[in-house]
Amino acid sequence: MVPEFEEVVRGWFQRFSEDFDPEQIAETSRGDHQASNGEVLVENAVQGGARVMTRRKGAAFASAITAVADIGVDDPRIAGLFAYSKALGNGQLLVVEELISYFVDRAKSKDALVEQNLRHQGIGPDLKPRVDY
């Protein structure tokens, strides 16, 4: 991933994420989805929280970078995105490195789709903002 694209993805993450404290991380991790990696979740939560993308924020993100309005948290696109969630939340929370990994994989297999995502956010093929999009 070129640094300019990583910067774009990090910006998207910042815009569509929120800070969670250890209690919120633990609660989300327990929820309806029992964590298979509970020790890792507790260890990460004890370290003071993290900036995370929830499924709700992920759905808003997916709606923003596509032409599809009102993507729900149970949409297959969200399931695919949150399949990258390994560090926290047992598939319920995404950290920035996971979003970056998602886009690295997408760029390898579906580069036209990634280009479309960029275009929907007003970013040109040179990874610079465009006002004419």
Residue pairs with C-beta under 8 A, 6 or more apart in sequence:
1 9
1 100
1 103
1 104
1 107
2 127
4 127
4 128
5 103
5 107
5 127
6 100
8 118
8 121
8 123
8 127
9 96
9 99
9 100
9 103
10 96
10 100
12 61
12 65
12 99
12 121
13 51
13 53
13 96
13 99
14 51
15 61
16 53
16 57
16 58
16 60
16 61
16 64
17 51
17 52
17 53
17 54
17 57
17 94
17 96
18 51
18 52
18 54
18 57
19 49
19 50
19 51
19 52
20 28
20 49
20 50
20 51
20 52
20 93
21 48
21 49
22 45
22 46
22 47
22 48
22 49
23 45
24 49
25 41
25 44
25 45
25 49
25 50
25 52
25 88
25 89
25 93
26 41
26 42
26 45
28 54
28 89
28 92
28 93
29 35
29 38
29 41
29 45
29 88
29 89
29 90
29 92
29 93
31 92
33 90
33 91
33 92
34 90
35 41
35 90
36 90
37 86
37 90
40 87
41 88
41 89
41 90
44 50
44 87
44 88
45 88
50 88
50 93
50 95
51 95
51 96
52 88
52 89
52 93
52 94
52 95
53 61
53 93
53 94
53 95
53 99
54 92
54 93
55 73
55 78
55 82
55 92
56 73
58 73
58 78
58 81
58 82
58 94
59 71
59 72
59 73
59 75
59 78
62 68
62 71
62 75
62 77
62 78
62 81
63 69
63 70
63 71
64 120
64 121
65 117
65 118
65 120
65 121
66 77
66 116
66 117
66 120
67 120
71 77
71 78
72 78
81 94
81 99
81 102
82 91
82 92
82 94
83 91
84 94
84 98
84 99
84 101
84 102
85 91
85 92
85 93
85 94
85 95
85 98
86 98
87 95
87 97
87 98
88 95
103 114
106 113
106 114
107 114
115 125
118 124
118 125
118 127
119 133
122 129
122 130
122 131
122 133
123 129
123 130
123 133
124 130
124 133
